[in-house]
Amino acid sequence: MSAGAGTGFAYRDGALHAEDVALASVAARCGTPCYVYSKAALTAAYRGFAAAFASRRHLICYAVKANPNLAILNVFARLGAGFDIVSGGELARVIAAGGDPRKVVFSGVGKTVAEIREALTAEILCFNVESVAELLRIDRIAGELGRIAPVSLRVNPDVDAKTHPYIATGLKDNKFGVAYGDALAWYRRARELKNLRIEGIDCHIGSQLTDVAPFAAAVERVIALVEALNAEGITLSHIDVGGGLGIPYRAEERADGIAEYAAAILNGSANRRETFLFEPGRYLTGNAGVLLTRVEYLKRGGERNFAVVDAAMNDLMRPALYDAWHDIVPLHEHAGTLESWEIVGPVCESGDFIGRDRRLALQEGDVLAIRSAGAYGMSMSSNYNTRPRAAEVMIDGANVHVIRKREHVAELFANETIPA
Ligand SMILES: *Cc1c(COP(=O)(O)O)cnc(C)c1O
């Protein structure tokens, strides 16, 4: 099964369902805004990914930042996943969710001393090291703790991922990893450090790639480097090709999927014996979630019609941040006159829109589903405008599990004090 926009969510008798549950009943019971995830869709996406690489020893390290809810991490942990983390907080989540720290890779350009200590103590699989300074820091801390730190160096293959500039990370002029041309010297340096064990090599070229050609190019560059390392007697246990496989955000959109992705990577690495690591985030969760929101007000007249909904940029930041598209659909397929609407939130920013020029038949009180909201939705949410964050729900067949309660306003300022 693909992770296409349809998996887990479908209309039955005119009512949009997540698996066997009508989304209208979730909105009535749990309120709005509310994130709803389908366990079947999460499972299908993971299994599809694993099946595509069945011929190759591999480990799927789910990128926690895409959606870090404990229940989501637990679904993947039970399926055998490892995890890609970018903070000590994410490591704590993985452990709390029942994940295995020995299947964790730690990425990110700013690992603190405390985070490195925690990760060494938890015996993670590997540090994806992003600078020479970090390499030296990890070596020193490992020495203090009397441990050997497993490391992988993040190289920048310098391929153009042709995605939004904010989520392109593989070009030479960005803050991630080490320049391709410096990588060999780096590995020689790492080999001399006593408290490190060279475990692998790693890259991550960007996010939301819907054409797999850049992945093929990156793997080719990385493997050329692995061969050069082998020639110097440096052998690796794994090759980590990062995350970044995109998803279709529009029902009618065509995007390369897992089959094309696997072919690009497997063809380019036919004779390699290393274990392959993957760090998919969006691909595993993006189309497994929707955000339910209620129409508060309809404002007609003027140049445009506005539908003010109760979800805002603090709940789902992608439209405001990346000008991203999310399909917005009604919970009931009803007849009615389609009109063009600007779907906007209540936050005091003109950038607070969810969708522009959407043809919908709307009435006040209607609930809408914002699709493809399972990745970088809740995880990028904030309390801007003192808005409690949304509830999160996981559907499993006919069962509705609240996996995160809606926040209360009092919690939002519980840590604040007024000086006497
Ligand atoms: C964000 C990130 C990922 C996941 O990216 P997706 O596009 O969600 O697959 C993987 N690895 C690293 C290092 C990242 O920063």
PDBQT file of the ligand as one rigid body, heavy atoms in Angstrom, charges set to zero:
ROOT
HETATM    1  C1  LIG A 501      14.081  16.373   9.279  1.00  0.00    +0.000 C 
HETATM    2  C2  LIG A 501      15.081  15.299   9.095  1.00  0.00    +0.000 A 
HETATM    3  C3  LIG A 501      14.688  14.029   8.627  1.00  0.00    +0.000 A 
HETATM    4  C4  LIG A 501      13.276  13.716   8.217  1.00  0.00    +0.000 C 
HETATM    5  O1  LIG A 501      12.910  14.409   7.068  1.00  0.00    +0.000 OA
HETATM    6  P1  LIG A 501      11.546  14.028   6.312  1.00  0.00    +0.000 P 
HETATM    7  O2  LIG A 501      11.506  14.958   5.177  1.00  0.00    +0.000 OA
HETATM    8  O3  LIG A 501      10.449  14.242   7.277  1.00  0.00    +0.000 OA
HETATM    9  O4  LIG A 501      11.667  12.599   5.889  1.00  0.00    +0.000 OA
HETATM   10  C5  LIG A 501      15.639  13.052   8.551  1.00  0.00    +0.000 A 
HETATM   11  N1  LIG A 501      16.941  13.279   8.892  1.00  0.00    +0.000 NA
HETATM   12  C6  LIG A 501      17.349  14.493   9.314  1.00  0.00    +0.000 A 
HETATM   13  C7  LIG A 501      18.770  14.689   9.669  1.00  0.00    +0.000 C 
HETATM   14  C8  LIG A 501      16.442  15.537   9.427  1.00  0.00    +0.000 A 
HETATM   15  O5  LIG A 501      16.861  16.744   9.832  1.00  0.00    +0.000 OA
ENDROOT
TORSDOF 0
